[in-house]
């Protein structure tokens, strides 16, 4: 089971780490998209979102302070989802369905994030656990 949990952590943490890095690599595009969605100070919002995702992904992936990382991920999802994927405001059926899909995916990611809070620390194969075992 520990091996499956590690695989899940790599996939889950890697997803958020990749998306956090993407906030910096594709900054101009994401700032423009956030501005189009009416986000105040989109330049700052995109950087803050990227930092939350990087911290969250790194912590989940390595097992270092995983609850801090999960908190960053949850904060990101809770703050960003209703603003960026507000399907209920759209009248075009295609756009509405697309945004609703993104909204529901984020809700599912939030559910996975919250479930991971139930796993006691230290997590199996965490960097902290491996360091402690060597001492």
C-alpha positions as CSV (number, residue, x, y, z in Angstrom):
1,X,0.0,0.0,0.0
2,X,2.9,2.4,0.7
3,X,4.1,2.0,-2.8
4,X,0.6,2.9,-4.2
5,X,0.5,5.9,-1.9
6,X,3.9,7.0,-3.2
7,X,2.8,6.6,-6.8
8,X,-0.4,8.6,-6.1
9,X,1.7,11.3,-4.4
10,X,4.0,11.5,-7.4
11,X,1.1,11.9,-9.7
12,X,-0.9,14.3,-7.5
13,X,2.0,16.4,-6.4
14,X,3.6,16.4,-9.8
15,X,0.3,17.7,-11.3
16,X,0.4,20.7,-9.0
17,X,4.1,21.3,-9.3
18,X,3.9,21.3,-13.1
19,X,0.9,23.7,-13.1
20,X,2.7,26.0,-10.6
21,X,5.8,26.1,-12.9
22,X,3.5,26.8,-15.8
23,X,2.2,29.9,-14.0
24,X,5.7,31.3,-14.4
25,X,6.5,29.9,-17.8
26,X,3.2,31.1,-19.3
27,X,2.9,34.1,-17.1
28,X,1.8,36.6,-19.8
29,X,-0.9,34.3,-21.2
30,X,-2.3,33.5,-17.7
31,X,-2.2,37.2,-16.7
32,X,-4.2,38.0,-19.8
33,X,-6.7,35.2,-19.1
34,X,-7.1,36.3,-15.4
35,X,-7.6,39.9,-16.5
36,X,-10.3,38.8,-19.0
37,X,-12.1,36.9,-16.1
38,X,-12.1,40.2,-14.1
39,X,-9.5,39.2,-11.5
40,X,-8.1,42.2,-9.7
41,X,-4.4,42.7,-10.0
42,X,-4.0,39.7,-12.3
43,X,-0.2,40.0,-12.4
44,X,0.0,39.5,-8.6
45,X,-2.8,36.9,-8.6
46,X,-1.0,34.7,-11.1
47,X,2.2,34.8,-9.2
48,X,0.6,34.1,-5.9
49,X,-1.4,31.2,-7.5
50,X,1.9,29.8,-9.0
51,X,3.6,30.0,-5.6
52,X,0.8,28.2,-3.9
53,X,0.9,25.5,-6.5
54,X,4.6,25.1,-6.4
55,X,4.7,24.8,-2.6
56,X,1.7,22.5,-2.6
57,X,3.1,20.2,-5.3
58,X,6.6,20.1,-3.8
59,X,5.3,19.3,-0.3
60,X,3.0,16.5,-1.5
61,X,5.7,15.1,-3.8
62,X,8.4,15.0,-1.2
63,X,6.3,14.5,2.0
64,X,8.0,17.5,3.6
65,X,5.4,19.3,5.6
66,X,2.6,17.7,3.6
67,X,-0.2,19.5,5.5
68,X,1.3,22.9,4.6
69,X,1.3,21.8,1.0
70,X,-2.2,20.5,1.1
71,X,-3.3,23.7,2.7
72,X,-1.7,25.7,-0.2
73,X,-3.5,23.5,-2.7
74,X,-6.8,23.8,-1.0
75,X,-6.5,27.5,-0.7
76,X,-5.7,27.8,-4.4
77,X,-8.6,25.7,-5.4
78,X,-11.1,27.3,-3.1
79,X,-10.1,30.9,-4.2
80,X,-9.5,30.3,-7.9
81,X,-12.3,27.9,-8.9
82,X,-15.4,30.1,-8.4
83,X,-13.7,33.1,-10.1
84,X,-12.1,31.4,-13.1
85,X,-14.7,28.7,-13.7
86,X,-18.0,30.6,-13.0
87,X,-20.0,28.6,-15.4
88,X,-23.3,29.8,-13.9
89,X,-22.7,33.3,-15.5
90,X,-22.3,32.0,-19.0
91,X,-25.1,31.8,-21.6
92,X,-23.3,30.0,-24.5
93,X,-24.0,26.3,-23.9
94,X,-20.5,25.2,-25.1
95,X,-18.7,27.7,-22.9
96,X,-20.9,26.9,-20.0
97,X,-20.3,23.1,-20.3
98,X,-16.6,23.7,-20.7
99,X,-16.3,25.9,-17.6
100,X,-18.6,23.5,-15.6
101,X,-16.3,20.6,-16.5
102,X,-13.3,22.6,-15.2
103,X,-15.2,23.6,-12.1
104,X,-16.2,20.0,-11.3
105,X,-12.6,18.8,-11.9
106,X,-11.4,21.3,-9.4
107,X,-14.0,20.2,-6.9
108,X,-12.8,16.6,-7.3
109,X,-9.2,17.8,-6.8
110,X,-10.3,19.5,-3.7
111,X,-11.9,16.3,-2.5
112,X,-8.7,14.4,-3.1
113,X,-6.7,17.1,-1.3
114,X,-9.0,17.0,1.7
115,X,-8.8,13.2,1.9
116,X,-5.0,13.4,2.1
117,X,-5.3,15.4,5.3
118,X,-6.5,12.1,6.9
119,X,-3.2,10.4,6.3
120,X,-1.0,10.6,9.4
121,X,2.5,12.1,9.2
122,X,5.2,11.2,8.5
123,X,4.0,9.9,5.1
124,X,5.7,6.7,3.8
125,X,8.7,7.4,1.7
126,X,8.8,11.0,2.7
127,X,12.1,12.8,2.5
128,X,11.8,13.6,6.2
129,X,11.2,10.0,7.1
130,X,14.2,8.8,5.0
131,X,16.5,11.4,6.6
132,X,15.4,10.4,10.1
133,X,16.0,6.7,9.3
134,X,19.7,7.4,8.4
135,X,20.5,9.2,11.6
